[in-house]
Amino acid sequence: MNFVDNIDKYFEELMQVIDVMDREQINNVMNKLVEVNDRGGSIYIFGNGGSAATASHFVVDFNKGVSEKLSKKFKFICLNDNIPSLTAISNDIAYNEVFKFQLQNYLTEKDMVIGISGSGNSENVVQAIQYANDKGAATIALVGYNGGKLKKCAQNYIHVPIDDMQKVEDIHMVLDHMMMTILKEYLLERYGVIEELAL
């Protein structure tokens, strides 16, 4: 089989949606990330399915990739990574509350909450963002399709305007790597580098 035409079509569609994305949305979110790190806040991130994997990836890219040599490090925490907590909350309370319930233990006004949902309508993500808004924390949504409920309730968002879950998730990961690359360089100059530890 020769899949080259299909491969070209997929890549072309990805490039088309990247070309029309709002750069100011991305810039605003990057500035909010810097602000929460400046004030020493924690960043709680989560999603379902592929978005859960993206949330986990953000954690390693910012806690290690960006922060490794920074004197002031990011504090990302992924709320979908602890399987016992997720199953206990889902079983005893409701799956719609798996993220909101965890935020009730930790969230402060200096923190940020990032909800990832391709459709923008994942109810457990929406509830957590609404809770964070009520508590005075900063809220960010990464969404696709028409943005759904999350686009309407998050304080800031990045919208991937395509009705294709795989391409939405692809671009959410591109956003992670792009922001990691740019912010790492910027913050190394701004915060300064930690002294190398002697081995």
Secondary structure, DSSP 8 states (H G I E B T S, - for coil): ---HHHHHHHHHHHHHHHHHS-HHHHHHHHHHHHHHHHTT--EEEE-STHHHHHHHHHHHIIIIIITTTBSS---EEETTS-HHHHHHHHHHT-GGGHHHHHHHHH--TT-EEEEEESSS--HHHHHHHHHHHHTT-EEEEEE-TT-HHHHHHSSEEEE---S-HHHHHHHHHHHHHHHHHHHHHHHHHHH-B------
